[in-house]
Amino acid sequence: MERKQTAMMLAIALAWLAVLILGWNGAWLIAMVLSVFLMLGHMVLGATHNGKLDAGFLAYPLLTWTALWVASFLLSAYYAEAFRGKVPDFTILGFHPSFAWTIITYWIGGIASLSVGLYAMRDRWLSEADWETFKSDIAAIKAQGGQA
């Protein structure tokens, strides 16, 4: 991952630019889906430790979260278009079908997958030993008169 870090940062910057241009031109669904991958890039960079990304951590929770958010945007757009200008003949959990997917997959699914995943995989992204090393490094900086 170390060698790919600069390329990922450039890809993230270009994705931001693309999201803006797509949004300005009315391609909001493509922009929203692209923004999910933009955020995934940030999460991958943040989860990288000593130049490596744990494949299990990438699969769950990061790619799971990505799939849920993309599904949310696509399903919400599908049902919004399907019921454009008319009242749907059913609801999902009492919500309009287009908004229900935002609740189920975006809010609940996204938060649950990241929360449970970060807890279950906590040693893969920040082990107790790494945390203790970090605290020691900060204490050393402070002892030398630096600010942390």
Backbone as CSV, one residue per row, in Angstrom:
resi,resn,N_x,N_y,N_z,CA_x,CA_y,CA_z,C_x,C_y,C_z
1,MET,0.817,-1.208,0.000,0.000,0.000,0.000,0.858,1.269,0.000
2,GLU,2.047,1.219,0.568,2.863,2.432,0.658,3.095,3.069,-0.707
3,ARG,3.428,2.246,-1.689,3.713,2.777,-3.025,2.455,3.285,-3.712
4,LYS,1.308,2.797,-3.297,0.047,3.174,-3.939,-0.610,4.383,-3.269
5,GLN,-0.051,4.843,-2.163,-0.689,5.903,-1.387,-0.845,7.197,-2.191
6,THR,0.192,7.604,-2.881,0.118,8.838,-3.669,-0.907,8.698,-4.787
7,ALA,-0.913,7.550,-5.444,-1.884,7.322,-6.516,-3.309,7.347,-5.969
8,MET,-3.505,6.788,-4.782,-4.843,6.805,-4.181,-5.269,8.222,-3.833
9,MET,-4.349,9.017,-3.313,-4.684,10.402,-2.981,-5.057,11.183,-4.241
10,LEU,-4.346,10.950,-5.306,-4.667,11.596,-6.579,-6.024,11.126,-7.096
11,ALA,-6.289,9.831,-7.000,-7.583,9.291,-7.434,-8.720,9.890,-6.609
12,ILE,-8.512,10.050,-5.315,-9.530,10.656,-4.451,-9.799,12.096,-4.876
13,ALA,-8.738,12.853,-5.140,-8.901,14.247,-5.580,-9.656,14.314,-6.902
14,LEU,-9.310,13.434,-7.833,-10.009,13.408,-9.122,-11.461,12.979,-8.957
15,ALA,-11.703,12.060,-8.041,-13.080,11.630,-7.775,-13.905,12.787,-7.224
16,TRP,-13.314,13.584,-6.323,-14.023,14.768,-5.809,-14.396,15.705,-6.951
17,LEU,-13.448,15.940,-7.836,-13.710,16.815,-8.983,-14.821,16.233,-9.862
18,ALA,-14.762,14.938,-10.101,-15.786,14.280,-10.911,-17.159,14.358,-10.249
19,VAL,-17.215,14.165,-8.933,-18.488,14.264,-8.200,-19.077,15.657,-8.375
20,LEU,-18.246,16.681,-8.250,-18.730,18.056,-8.430,-19.265,18.288,-9.835
21,ILE,-18.501,17.877,-10.831,-18.914,18.085,-12.223,-20.185,17.297,-12.534
22,LEU,-20.235,16.045,-12.094,-21.439,15.242,-12.316,-22.652,15.868,-11.639
23,GLY,-22.479,16.322,-10.403,-23.578,16.963,-9.685,-24.060,18.226,-10.384
24,TRP,-23.118,19.053,-10.828,-23.486,20.282,-11.532,-24.257,19.992,-12.820
25,ASN,-23.986,18.846,-13.425,-24.625,18.488,-14.691,-25.821,17.567,-14.530
26,GLY,-26.299,17.400,-13.297,-27.520,16.653,-13.052,-27.373,15.142,-12.977
27,ALA,-26.159,14.643,-13.053,-25.938,13.191,-12.965,-25.730,12.814,-11.501
28,TRP,-26.746,13.089,-10.697,-26.618,12.959,-9.252,-26.425,11.517,-8.791
29,LEU,-27.062,10.553,-9.447,-26.928,9.160,-9.005,-25.500,8.657,-9.223
30,ILE,-24.941,8.940,-10.376,-23.559,8.538,-10.637,-22.625,9.230,-9.646
31,ALA,-22.887,10.502,-9.368,-22.060,11.249,-8.417,-22.138,10.640,-7.018
32,MET,-23.326,10.238,-6.603,-23.477,9.645,-5.272,-22.761,8.306,-5.180
33,VAL,-22.890,7.480,-6.208,-22.205,6.184,-6.199,-20.691,6.396,-6.217
34,LEU,-20.218,7.307,-7.033,-18.787,7.616,-7.068,-18.299,8.119,-5.708
35,SER,-19.127,8.884,-5.019,-18.731,9.407,-3.703,-18.522,8.285,-2.688
36,VAL,-19.245,7.184,-2.838,-19.053,6.035,-1.945,-17.632,5.484,-2.134
37,PHE,-17.201,5.352,-3.373,-15.859,4.830,-3.625,-14.787,5.835,-3.203
38,LEU,-15.114,7.096,-3.293,-14.219,8.135,-2.790,-14.018,7.967,-1.279
39,MET,-15.110,7.762,-0.555,-15.016,7.549,0.896,-14.308,6.243,1.216
40,LEU,-14.533,5.212,0.409,-13.829,3.951,0.606,-12.321,4.173,0.490
41,GLY,-11.908,4.976,-0.459,-10.483,5.296,-0.598,-9.920,5.915,0.670
42,HIS,-10.661,6.848,1.251,-10.228,7.453,2.516,-10.139,6.411,3.627
43,MET,-11.128,5.522,3.688,-11.134,4.498,4.740,-9.984,3.521,4.555
44,VAL,-9.687,3.158,3.321,-8.572,2.249,3.052,-7.261,2.898,3.497
45,LEU,-7.077,4.156,3.141,-5.854,4.844,3.567,-5.772,4.920,5.094
46,GLY,-6.896,5.176,5.736,-6.914,5.267,7.195,-6.711,3.934,7.884
47,ALA,-7.095,2.844,7.233,-6.967,1.513,7.837,-5.622,0.866,7.542
48,THR,-4.831,1.488,6.684,-3.523,0.952,6.353,-2.578,1.163,7.532
49,HIS,-1.873,0.115,7.879,-0.951,0.188,9.013,0.399,-0.388,8.585
50,ASN,1.432,0.411,8.775,2.784,0.008,8.356,2.811,-0.408,6.881
51,GLY,2.067,0.333,6.074,2.067,0.082,4.641,1.246,-1.103,4.185
52,LYS,0.463,-1.682,5.094,-0.322,-2.867,4.732,-1.778,-2.687,5.134
53,LEU,-2.642,-3.298,4.348,-4.072,-3.309,4.650,-4.492,-4.756,4.832
54,ASP,-5.092,-5.049,5.952,-5.556,-6.404,6.236,-6.711,-6.746,5.297
55,ALA,-6.575,-7.826,4.555,-7.593,-8.226,3.571,-8.930,-8.534,4.236
56,GLY,-8.903,-9.146,5.411,-10.149,-9.435,6.125,-10.869,-8.172,6.538
57,PHE,-10.115,-7.174,6.971,-10.702,-5.892,7.362,-11.266,-5.169,6.142
58,LEU,-10.592,-5.317,5.012,-11.107,-4.715,3.780,-12.444,-5.346,3.404
59,ALA,-12.515,-6.678,3.481,-13.751,-7.374,3.120,-14.884,-7.009,4.072
60,TYR,-14.581,-7.057,5.368,-15.578,-6.682,6.368,-14.887,-5.902,7.457
61,PRO,-15.238,-4.677,7.629,-16.487,-4.015,7.271,-16.437,-3.094,6.042
62,LEU,-15.265,-2.806,5.490,-15.182,-1.749,4.480,-15.954,-2.055,3.194
63,LEU,-15.738,-3.209,2.585,-16.459,-3.516,1.346,-17.934,-3.807,1.598
64,THR,-18.240,-4.332,2.776,-19.649,-4.547,3.142,-20.372,-3.212,3.216
65,TRP,-19.754,-2.244,3.887,-20.313,-0.892,3.981,-20.500,-0.309,2.580
66,THR,-19.495,-0.474,1.728,-19.556,0.052,0.364,-20.752,-0.533,-0.389
67,ALA,-20.916,-1.841,-0.315,-22.028,-2.509,-1.014,-23.376,-2.020,-0.491
68,LEU,-23.500,-1.844,0.821,-24.758,-1.372,1.393,-25.090,0.041,0.923
69,TRP,-24.104,0.916,0.899,-24.369,2.287,0.474,-24.708,2.366,-1.009
70,VAL,-23.989,1.621,-1.830,-24.296,1.630,-3.257,-25.704,1.066,-3.483
71,ALA,-26.025,-0.025,-2.795,-27.375,-0.599,-2.900,-28.421,0.420,-2.468
72,SER,-28.154,1.151,-1.419,-29.092,2.163,-0.942,-29.387,3.200,-2.019
73,PHE,-28.347,3.731,-2.613,-28.537,4.766,-3.633,-29.271,4.213,-4.854
74,LEU,-28.884,3.024,-5.285,-29.511,2.440,-6.478,-30.974,2.068,-6.229
75,LEU,-31.261,1.442,-5.096,-32.647,1.061,-4.787,-33.524,2.284,-4.541
76,SER,-32.990,3.281,-3.854,-33.756,4.508,-3.627,-34.087,5.189,-4.946
77,ALA,-33.112,5.257,-5.843,-33.349,5.872,-7.154,-34.360,5.059,-7.966
78,TYR,-34.252,3.749,-7.919,-35.169,2.890,-8.664,-36.611,3.125,-8.214
79,TYR,-36.851,3.075,-6.903,-38.212,3.235,-6.399,-38.711,4.673,-6.517
80,ALA,-37.832,5.638,-6.460,-38.249,7.026,-6.682,-38.760,7.192,-8.101
81,GLU,-38.055,6.586,-9.038,-38.478,6.666,-10.438,-39.731,5.835,-10.681
82,ALA,-39.816,4.665,-10.074,-40.966,3.792,-10.270,-42.266,4.439,-9.801
83,PHE,-42.180,5.248,-8.758,-43.391,5.874,-8.210,-43.422,7.381,-8.435
84,ARG,-42.701,7.843,-9.431,-42.687,9.278,-9.731,-44.108,9.744,-10.052
85,GLY,-44.564,10.741,-9.312,-45.866,11.343,-9.571,-47.066,10.558,-9.091
86,LYS,-46.858,9.472,-8.368,-48.004,8.712,-7.857,-47.673,8.156,-6.474
87,VAL,-48.722,7.820,-5.779,-48.569,7.254,-4.438,-48.341,5.754,-4.580
88,PRO,-47.302,5.219,-3.926,-47.074,3.769,-4.027,-48.205,2.993,-3.367
89,ASP,-48.433,1.787,-3.831,-49.500,0.958,-3.264,-49.005,0.114,-2.088
90,PHE,-47.777,0.331,-1.668,-47.240,-0.362,-0.495,-46.172,0.515,0.163
91,THR,-45.845,0.191,1.381,-44.752,0.862,2.082,-43.805,-0.223,2.610
92,ILE,-42.642,0.192,2.967,-41.672,-0.696,3.605,-41.374,-0.093,4.970
93,LEU,-41.773,-0.807,6.020,-41.643,-0.310,7.396,-42.361,1.024,7.585
94,GLY,-43.399,1.243,6.789,-44.174,2.471,6.876,-43.613,3.628,6.060
95,PHE,-42.529,3.394,5.365,-41.902,4.453,4.569,-42.174,4.252,3.089
96,HIS,-42.132,5.349,2.346,-42.153,5.286,0.894,-41.032,4.338,0.476
97,PRO,-41.263,3.467,-0.505,-40.230,2.491,-0.883,-38.870,3.105,-1.226
98,SER,-38.868,4.302,-1.789,-37.579,4.917,-2.123,-36.822,5.349,-0.864
99,PHE,-37.536,5.804,0.147,-36.869,6.249,1.372,-36.549,5.083,2.300
100,ALA,-37.314,4.011,2.220,-37.071,2.852,3.086,-35.661,2.304,2.884
101,TRP,-35.178,2.290,1.654,-33.835,1.766,1.400,-32.769,2.682,1.984
102,THR,-33.076,3.960,2.073,-32.148,4.869,2.735,-32.066,4.524,4.221
103,ILE,-33.193,4.236,4.828,-33.213,3.863,6.250,-32.522,2.517,6.467
104,ILE,-32.913,1.510,5.678,-32.446,0.140,5.908,-30.969,-0.040,5.554
105,THR,-30.583,0.346,4.367,-29.221,0.045,3.921,-28.226,1.164,4.197
106,TYR,-28.637,2.402,4.072,-27.713,3.517,4.263,-27.501,3.797,5.742
107,TRP,-28.576,4.062,6.460,-28.426,4.426,7.868,-28.168,3.216,8.751
108,ILE,-29.134,2.317,8.821,-28.994,1.173,9.732,-27.893,0.234,9.249
109,GLY,-27.955,-0.192,8.009,-26.953,-1.131,7.493,-25.548,-0.574,7.499
110,GLY,-25.398,0.665,7.057,-24.070,1.272,7.022,-23.473,1.453,8.400
111,ILE,-24.258,2.025,9.310,-23.768,2.241,10.679,-23.520,0.911,11.374
112,ALA,-24.424,-0.034,11.222,-24.253,-1.339,11.879,-23.035,-2.072,11.337
113,SER,-22.864,-2.077,10.018,-21.725,-2.810,9.460,-20.405,-2.197,9.909
114,LEU,-20.309,-0.876,9.915,-19.060,-0.254,10.376,-18.868,-0.427,11.880
115,SER,-19.906,-0.227,12.647,-19.777,-0.337,14.108,-19.412,-1.755,14.540
116,VAL,-20.167,-2.720,14.068,-19.886,-4.113,14.434,-18.536,-4.543,13.859
117,GLY,-18.281,-4.163,12.615,-17.023,-4.537,11.977,-15.812,-3.942,12.662
118,LEU,-15.887,-2.668,13.024,-14.758,-2.044,13.707,-14.525,-2.682,15.068
119,TYR,-15.598,-3.046,15.755,-15.448,-3.717,17.051,-14.903,-5.137,16.872
120,ALA,-15.501,-5.888,15.966,-15.097,-7.288,15.776,-13.674,-7.402,15.225
121,MET,-13.265,-6.453,14.426,-11.950,-6.511,13.775,-10.966,-5.506,14.370
122,ARG,-11.233,-5.030,15.570,-10.444,-3.943,16.155,-8.950,-4.243,16.205
123,ASP,-8.553,-5.472,16.431,-7.133,-5.795,16.499,-6.471,-5.802,15.126
124,ARG,-7.271,-5.821,14.078,-6.705,-5.797,12.727,-6.409,-4.374,12.259
125,TRP,-7.028,-3.386,12.885,-6.739,-2.011,12.475,-6.083,-1.204,13.575
126,LEU,-6.207,-1.609,14.821,-5.487,-0.931,15.899,-5.370,-1.894,17.077
127,SER,-4.278,-2.640,17.089,-4.080,-3.602,18.167,-3.720,-2.866,19.454
128,GLU,-3.858,-3.561,20.547,-3.502,-2.982,21.848,-2.023,-2.606,21.872
129,ALA,-1.172,-3.440,21.287,0.268,-3.148,21.242,0.537,-1.875,20.431
130,ASP,-0.147,-1.717,19.299,0.023,-0.502,18.490,-0.454,0.732,19.244
131,TRP,-1.545,0.606,19.979,-2.065,1.718,20.760,-1.072,2.114,21.851
132,GLU,-0.490,1.142,22.520,0.499,1.426,23.564,1.746,2.084,22.974
133,THR,2.178,1.614,21.803,3.319,2.234,21.119,3.007,3.678,20.769
134,PHE,1.816,3.930,20.276,1.409,5.291,19.935,1.447,6.184,21.169
135,LYS,0.902,5.707,22.279,0.903,6.506,23.508,2.330,6.774,23.991
136,SER,3.209,5.796,23.857,4.615,5.987,24.245,5.287,7.031,23.357
137,ASP,5.006,6.970,22.066,5.568,7.950,21.133,5.117,9.364,21.481
138,ILE,3.853,9.514,21.806,3.320,10.832,22.178,3.963,11.309,23.480
139,ALA,4.110,10.427,24.437,4.755,10.793,25.709,6.192,11.222,25.477
140,ALA,6.898,10.551,24.582,8.290,10.920,24.266,8.354,12.302,23.623
141,ILE,7.437,12.599,22.749,7.387,13.915,22.107,7.148,14.991,23.149
142,LYS,6.197,14.750,24.044,5.903,15.717,25.097,7.099,15.892,26.039
143,ALA,7.798,14.811,26.341,8.958,14.882,27.228,10.088,15.705,26.623
144,GLN,10.166,15.749,25.305,11.181,16.524,24.616,10.766,17.982,24.425
145,GLY,9.608,18.334,24.984,9.132,19.710,24.894,8.263,19.988,23.685
146,GLY,7.933,18.970,22.941,7.074,19.141,21.774,5.617,19.075,22.161
147,GLN,4.785,19.430,21.237,3.348,19.348,21.471,2.778,18.207,20.656
148,ALA,1.822,17.531,21.235,1.193,16.426,20.521,-0.291,16.613,20.476
